Amino acid sequence: MESIKVLIIEDNKSLNRGITFKLKREGYDVRSAENISEARKIFEGEELQLIISDVDLPDGCGFDFCEEVRKKSDVLIIFLTASDSEVDIVTGLDMGADDYITKPFSLTVLTSRINALFRRNMVKKQSDGIVSGELRFNQKELKLMKGNCEIPLSKTEIKIIGYFLDNPMQILTKEQILHEMWDINGEFVNENALAVNIKRIREKIEDTPRDPQYIKTVRGIGYIWNRKCRYN
């Protein structure tokens, strides 16, 4: 079986060497860089399965590099950050990161998080859909079923449903959702349009739209998909 290729972007030489040594012992094929310029060359020349990146780098921000990578690849990304502030965490996830780890951290914990991320990703790839309550969303066919009945959805509604199901039991701000909706049909989606789409989705999936059980409003912040999900 071919080894999993991992790129580490960390300007702290000691930490970079420590992570590299640990992951190589775990069987990963590791590449390392100390700045974005080096990382970019490796990314463009290698087929990577995971990027582990510090946020503050000598020649730029890891968030910006992540955004650049996401335009070309769905490689898994983990951020290493010295800040545990909600703003930094949300920013990283919004940029397309799959996980984050706050410094200082144990190399054993890092390895466990990496292994868990690959397991979840494998389950997701092997799955045809996501089940949540009475709903089943087929990610390949982009169809939503409630029981044996298909629920008709617009492209925007499909995008919203998919985003919620990828982030269940998490409060999503209006800004996060709007960012996800941006340019879906070459048009800007504003807060009013979002509210209208949420209302329409509720009317389609909720038994009692005025007392929603799936999509709940978090006043002054955004929404939360209030049911657990599992891949099926």
ABEGO torsion letter per residue (X at the ends): XBBBBBBBBBABAAAAAAAAAAAAAAGBBBBBBABAAAAAAAAAABBBABBBBBABBAAEBAAAAAAAAAAABABBBBBBBABABAAAAAAAAAAGBABBBBOBBBAAAAAAAAAAAAAAAAAAAABABBBBEABBBBAAAGBBBBEABBBBBBAAAAAAAAAAAABBGBBBBAAAAAAAABGAAGBBBBAAAAAAAAAAAAAAABABAABBAABBBBBGAEBBBABBBBBX
